[in-house]
């Protein structure tokens, strides 16, 4: 086996660590931060608190507050146009994965003014310097704080593009579980499920290696132990801390490996039917796990991950889905061919442990999507 690892951000983990935000900015030699966030995070009071913490140390922050869910190229350009007028020397992404992705996307465009996000699709296409980036997640799910990719939807098709570069990785990630207390219940549910899917897919993808596997295994243990209390309304402070740390570790697992079929088949559902990412992934994940378990090596990894669970992995996923009470996804059968064609072109599908043939993708969709009876 040969592999390369990618660096991780400096992690500041623990309750109350947001109080060290000004120290983080100064440690990077910066003094003019731009906070990238969304209206919900402002309403929760997190932005005011961050600005006060910075102002107390003589650091005045500007705020871009117009982040959207599943940011598009145009959304990123709006943020970059805002930022270029202010000339910040660092960016702070404060919020969920969309805020962090918007901040990272803005960072690409700031010093590549004649390009669009589609020009950075793939990895390592940024030719100019980028600003230091501090990630402050307020949800426990995407793991974007530990990834060098911005996930952006193409304007015309809403196809999700992964645009990555080593310079886009956060220098520092502030993991303060107190910030996750403001999550609406449905957001907390879907982001926790998303993090679990990251741990499971990175654990078995063909790009896995000892480093990514260690991250994925630890992430799954943290997340699987805390997700049931979350879904039953009994999450303790420790559970919420485990979810946040587990999500970050799952992000590091992805950064050092890749994902698989659940994400490849979920992205077309989001693009064409406006499903939230977490719902789309978990609509597909149990079916993908059963499909992948036909490979003995993959089955052994699943068995190892689930040895402390009350059920075999696929049955446990069904149990968690029942607790989450997610809505059924109903897609007319005649639309499956279009979804399958889209999924076949998804980058992550290339790293699934079992080959994603056209027939396999169609079978996965047919088993997962409960179409209404005419």
C-alpha positions as CSV (number, residue, x, y, z in Angstrom):
1,X,0.0,0.0,0.0
2,X,1.2,3.5,-0.8
3,X,-0.6,6.7,0.3
4,X,-0.2,10.4,1.0
5,X,-1.8,12.2,3.9
6,X,-3.1,15.7,4.0
7,X,-2.6,18.0,6.9
8,X,-5.3,18.8,9.5
9,X,-6.3,22.1,10.9
10,X,-5.2,23.0,14.4
11,X,-8.3,21.9,16.5
12,X,-9.4,23.9,19.5
13,X,-12.0,21.5,21.1
14,X,-14.1,22.0,24.2
15,X,-16.9,24.0,25.7
16,X,-16.3,27.7,25.6
17,X,-13.4,27.7,23.1
18,X,-15.1,30.4,21.0
19,X,-13.7,32.8,23.6
20,X,-10.2,32.2,22.0
21,X,-11.3,33.4,18.6
22,X,-9.3,36.7,18.8
23,X,-6.2,34.7,19.8
24,X,-6.7,32.5,16.7
25,X,-6.8,35.6,14.5
26,X,-3.7,37.1,15.9
27,X,-1.8,33.8,15.8
28,X,-2.2,33.9,12.1
29,X,-0.8,37.4,11.9
30,X,-4.1,38.9,11.0
31,X,-6.2,41.9,12.1
32,X,-9.0,42.4,9.6
33,X,-11.3,39.3,9.7
34,X,-14.4,38.8,7.6
35,X,-17.0,36.6,9.1
36,X,-19.1,34.6,6.6
37,X,-22.4,33.4,8.1
38,X,-26.1,33.2,7.6
39,X,-29.2,34.9,9.1
40,X,-30.0,31.9,11.4
41,X,-26.6,32.1,13.0
42,X,-27.1,35.9,13.5
43,X,-30.5,35.3,15.1
44,X,-28.9,32.7,17.4
45,X,-26.6,35.4,18.7
46,X,-23.4,33.7,17.7
47,X,-22.2,36.4,15.4
48,X,-22.7,39.2,17.9
49,X,-20.8,37.2,20.5
50,X,-17.9,36.5,18.0
51,X,-17.8,40.2,17.0
52,X,-17.7,41.3,20.7
53,X,-14.9,38.8,21.5
54,X,-12.9,40.2,18.6
55,X,-13.7,43.8,19.3
56,X,-12.6,43.4,22.9
57,X,-9.1,42.6,21.6
58,X,-9.1,45.5,19.1
59,X,-10.1,43.4,16.1
60,X,-13.1,44.8,14.2
61,X,-14.8,42.2,12.1
62,X,-16.9,42.7,9.0
63,X,-19.8,40.3,8.4
64,X,-21.2,38.7,5.3
65,X,-24.6,37.3,6.3
66,X,-26.2,36.2,3.1
67,X,-25.0,32.5,3.0
68,X,-27.6,30.1,1.5
69,X,-28.1,26.4,1.9
70,X,-26.3,24.4,-0.9
71,X,-24.5,27.6,-2.1
72,X,-24.3,28.1,-5.8
73,X,-21.6,29.7,-7.9
74,X,-23.6,33.0,-7.9
75,X,-23.8,32.8,-4.1
76,X,-20.0,32.5,-3.9
77,X,-19.5,35.4,-6.3
78,X,-21.8,37.6,-4.2
79,X,-19.7,36.8,-1.1
80,X,-16.4,37.5,-3.0
81,X,-17.8,40.8,-4.4
82,X,-18.6,41.8,-0.8
83,X,-15.2,40.8,0.5
84,X,-13.1,42.5,-2.2
85,X,-14.5,45.9,-1.1
86,X,-13.3,45.3,2.4
87,X,-9.9,43.8,1.8
88,X,-9.9,41.4,4.7
89,X,-6.7,39.5,5.7
90,X,-8.4,36.4,7.0
91,X,-11.8,34.7,6.7
92,X,-13.9,33.2,9.5
93,X,-16.6,30.7,8.5
94,X,-19.2,30.7,11.3
95,X,-22.1,28.4,10.9
96,X,-23.0,25.1,9.2
97,X,-21.4,23.5,6.2
98,X,-22.9,26.0,3.8
99,X,-21.3,29.0,5.6
100,X,-17.9,27.2,5.7
101,X,-18.2,26.2,2.0
102,X,-19.2,29.8,1.1
103,X,-16.1,31.2,3.0
104,X,-13.8,28.7,1.3
105,X,-15.4,29.4,-2.1
106,X,-15.0,33.1,-1.6
107,X,-11.3,32.5,-0.8
108,X,-10.8,30.9,-4.2
109,X,-12.3,33.8,-6.0
110,X,-10.7,36.6,-4.1
111,X,-7.3,36.2,-5.8
112,X,-8.6,34.6,-9.0
113,X,-10.9,37.5,-10.1
114,X,-11.4,36.3,-13.7
115,X,-12.5,32.7,-12.8
116,X,-15.6,31.0,-11.5
117,X,-16.0,28.1,-9.1
118,X,-16.4,25.6,-11.9
119,X,-12.8,26.4,-12.9
120,X,-11.6,24.9,-9.6
121,X,-13.5,21.7,-9.8
122,X,-11.2,18.9,-8.8
123,X,-8.1,19.5,-6.7
124,X,-5.1,21.9,-6.8
125,X,-6.2,24.4,-9.4
126,X,-5.7,27.5,-7.4
127,X,-2.6,29.3,-8.7
128,X,-2.6,32.4,-6.4
129,X,-2.3,32.7,-2.7
130,X,-5.3,32.4,-0.5
131,X,-6.2,34.0,2.9
132,X,-5.9,32.2,6.2
133,X,-9.2,30.6,7.1
134,X,-10.7,29.9,10.5
135,X,-13.6,27.4,10.6
136,X,-16.1,27.7,13.5
137,X,-18.9,25.0,12.9
138,X,-22.2,25.5,14.7
139,X,-23.5,22.1,13.5
140,X,-22.2,18.7,14.1
141,X,-22.3,17.1,10.7
142,X,-20.5,18.2,7.5
143,X,-16.9,18.0,8.7
144,X,-16.2,20.9,6.3
145,X,-13.9,22.4,9.0
146,X,-11.4,19.6,8.3
147,X,-11.6,19.5,4.5
148,X,-9.8,21.5,1.8
149,X,-12.9,21.3,-0.5
150,X,-15.7,23.8,-1.0
151,X,-18.8,22.0,-2.2
152,X,-20.6,24.3,-4.6
153,X,-23.7,23.8,-6.8
154,X,-23.3,24.7,-10.5
155,X,-25.7,27.6,-11.4
156,X,-27.5,26.0,-14.3
157,X,-27.8,22.4,-13.3
158,X,-27.4,22.5,-9.4
159,X,-24.8,19.8,-9.9
160,X,-22.6,19.6,-6.8
161,X,-19.0,20.4,-7.6
162,X,-16.1,19.6,-5.2
163,X,-13.5,22.4,-5.5
164,X,-10.4,21.6,-3.5
165,X,-6.9,23.0,-2.9
166,X,-4.4,22.6,-0.1
167,X,-4.6,26.4,0.5
168,X,-8.3,26.2,1.1
169,X,-8.0,24.1,4.2
170,X,-8.7,25.9,7.5
171,X,-5.6,26.8,9.5
172,X,-7.7,26.5,12.7
173,X,-11.0,24.9,13.5
174,X,-12.7,26.0,16.7
175,X,-14.9,23.1,17.9
176,X,-17.1,24.5,20.7
177,X,-20.0,22.2,21.4
178,X,-21.9,25.0,23.1
179,X,-22.5,26.5,19.7
180,X,-24.4,23.5,18.6
181,X,-27.1,24.0,21.2
182,X,-28.9,26.5,18.9
183,X,-29.5,24.0,16.1
184,X,-33.1,23.3,15.3
185,X,-34.1,19.7,15.9
186,X,-34.3,18.8,12.3
187,X,-30.9,20.3,11.5
188,X,-29.3,18.5,14.4
189,X,-30.8,15.2,13.2
190,X,-29.8,15.6,9.6
191,X,-26.3,16.8,10.3
192,X,-25.6,14.0,12.8
193,X,-26.8,11.5,10.2
194,X,-24.6,13.1,7.6
195,X,-21.5,12.8,9.8
196,X,-22.3,9.1,10.3
197,X,-22.5,8.6,6.6
198,X,-19.1,10.2,6.2
199,X,-17.5,7.9,8.7
200,X,-19.1,4.8,7.1
201,X,-18.3,5.7,3.5
202,X,-14.7,6.8,4.2
203,X,-14.1,3.6,6.2
204,X,-14.7,1.4,3.2
205,X,-13.8,3.5,0.1
206,X,-11.1,2.3,-2.2
207,X,-8.8,5.2,-1.2
208,X,-8.9,4.3,2.5
209,X,-5.5,3.9,4.2
210,X,-4.4,3.5,7.8
211,X,-4.6,7.2,8.6
212,X,-8.1,7.7,7.2
213,X,-9.3,4.4,8.7
214,X,-8.2,5.5,12.1
215,X,-10.1,8.7,11.7
216,X,-13.2,6.9,10.4
217,X,-13.2,4.3,13.1
218,X,-12.9,6.9,15.9
219,X,-15.5,9.1,14.3
220,X,-18.0,6.2,14.0
221,X,-17.5,5.2,17.7
222,X,-18.1,8.8,18.9
223,X,-21.1,9.4,16.6
224,X,-22.8,6.0,17.0
225,X,-22.7,6.3,20.8
226,X,-24.3,9.8,20.7
227,X,-26.8,9.7,17.9
228,X,-29.5,7.7,19.6
229,X,-29.7,10.0,22.7
230,X,-29.9,12.9,20.2
231,X,-32.7,11.4,18.3
232,X,-34.7,10.4,21.4
233,X,-34.3,13.9,23.0
234,X,-31.9,12.8,25.7
235,X,-28.6,14.1,24.4
236,X,-26.2,15.2,27.2
237,X,-23.5,17.8,26.9
238,X,-21.1,15.0,26.5
239,X,-23.1,13.5,23.6
240,X,-23.2,16.9,21.8
241,X,-19.4,17.2,22.3
242,X,-18.9,13.7,20.9
243,X,-21.1,14.5,17.9
244,X,-19.1,17.6,17.1
245,X,-15.7,15.9,17.5
246,X,-16.9,12.9,15.6
247,X,-18.1,15.0,12.7
248,X,-14.7,16.7,12.5
249,X,-12.9,13.4,12.6
250,X,-15.1,12.1,9.9
251,X,-14.2,15.2,7.9
252,X,-10.6,14.3,8.4
253,X,-11.3,10.8,7.2
254,X,-12.8,12.1,4.0
255,X,-9.9,14.5,3.5
256,X,-7.5,11.6,3.6
257,X,-9.6,9.2,1.5
258,X,-12.9,9.7,-0.2
259,X,-16.6,8.8,-0.1
260,X,-18.7,6.3,-2.0
261,X,-22.0,5.3,-3.5
262,X,-24.3,6.8,-1.0
263,X,-23.1,10.3,-1.8
264,X,-22.9,9.5,-5.5
265,X,-26.6,8.5,-5.6
266,X,-27.7,11.2,-3.1
267,X,-26.4,14.2,-5.0
268,X,-28.7,13.8,-8.0
269,X,-31.7,13.6,-5.5
270,X,-30.6,17.0,-4.0
271,X,-30.0,18.6,-7.4
272,X,-33.2,17.4,-9.1
273,X,-35.6,17.1,-6.3
274,X,-34.3,19.7,-3.8
275,X,-33.9,17.1,-1.0
276,X,-31.7,18.1,1.9
277,X,-28.3,16.5,1.7
278,X,-28.7,14.5,4.9
279,X,-32.1,13.2,3.9
280,X,-30.8,12.2,0.4
281,X,-27.8,10.4,1.8
282,X,-29.8,8.5,4.4
283,X,-32.4,7.5,1.8
284,X,-29.6,5.7,0.0
285,X,-27.2,4.7,2.8
286,X,-28.8,1.5,4.2
287,X,-29.2,0.1,0.6
288,X,-25.6,1.0,-0.2
289,X,-24.3,-0.8,2.9
290,X,-26.2,-3.9,2.0
291,X,-24.9,-3.7,-1.5
292,X,-21.3,-3.2,-0.4
293,X,-21.6,-6.0,2.2
294,X,-21.5,-8.5,-0.6
295,X,-17.8,-7.8,-0.8
296,X,-16.1,-9.8,2.0
297,X,-13.4,-7.3,2.8
298,X,-16.0,-4.5,3.1
299,X,-18.2,-6.8,5.2
300,X,-15.4,-7.4,7.6
301,X,-14.9,-3.6,8.1
302,X,-18.6,-3.2,8.7
303,X,-18.5,-6.0,11.2
304,X,-15.6,-4.4,13.0
305,X,-17.3,-1.0,13.2
306,X,-20.5,-2.4,14.5
307,X,-19.1,-4.8,17.1
308,X,-20.3,-2.6,20.0
309,X,-23.8,-2.0,18.5
310,X,-26.9,-3.8,19.5
311,X,-27.6,-4.9,15.9
312,X,-25.6,-5.7,12.7
313,X,-24.8,-2.5,10.9
314,X,-27.5,-2.6,8.2
315,X,-30.2,-3.4,10.8
316,X,-28.8,-0.7,13.1
317,X,-29.1,1.9,10.3
318,X,-32.7,0.9,9.9
319,X,-33.2,1.4,13.6
320,X,-31.6,4.8,13.5
321,X,-33.7,5.8,10.5
322,X,-36.8,4.8,12.5
323,X,-35.8,7.0,15.4
324,X,-35.0,9.9,13.1
325,X,-38.5,9.6,11.6
326,X,-37.4,11.0,8.2
327,X,-40.0,11.4,5.5
328,X,-40.2,8.7,2.8
329,X,-38.7,9.9,-0.5
330,X,-41.1,9.1,-3.4
331,X,-39.8,9.4,-6.9
332,X,-41.8,8.2,-10.0
333,X,-40.2,5.2,-11.6
334,X,-39.8,6.9,-14.9
335,X,-37.3,9.4,-13.3
336,X,-34.9,6.7,-12.1
337,X,-33.1,6.4,-15.4
338,X,-32.2,10.2,-15.3
339,X,-31.1,9.9,-11.7
340,X,-29.0,6.9,-12.5
341,X,-27.3,8.7,-15.4
342,X,-26.5,11.6,-13.1
343,X,-25.1,9.3,-10.4
344,X,-22.9,7.5,-12.9
345,X,-21.0,10.8,-13.4
346,X,-20.5,11.5,-9.7
347,X,-16.8,11.6,-8.7
348,X,-17.4,9.8,-5.3
349,X,-18.9,6.8,-6.9
350,X,-15.5,5.8,-8.4
351,X,-14.3,5.0,-5.0
352,X,-17.1,2.7,-3.8
353,X,-15.7,-0.7,-2.8
354,X,-18.0,-2.5,-5.2
355,X,-18.1,-1.2,-8.8
356,X,-21.1,1.1,-9.5
357,X,-22.3,-0.2,-12.8
358,X,-25.4,1.3,-14.5
359,X,-27.4,-1.8,-13.4
360,X,-26.2,-1.5,-9.8
361,X,-27.1,2.2,-9.6
362,X,-30.6,1.5,-11.0
363,X,-31.1,-1.3,-8.5
364,X,-30.1,0.9,-5.6
365,X,-32.5,3.6,-6.6
366,X,-35.3,1.1,-7.2
367,X,-34.8,-0.4,-3.8
368,X,-34.6,2.9,-2.0
369,X,-37.2,5.1,-3.6
370,X,-40.8,4.3,-2.7
371,X,-42.7,5.6,-5.7
372,X,-46.4,6.1,-5.2
373,X,-48.8,3.6,-6.7
374,X,-50.8,5.1,-9.6
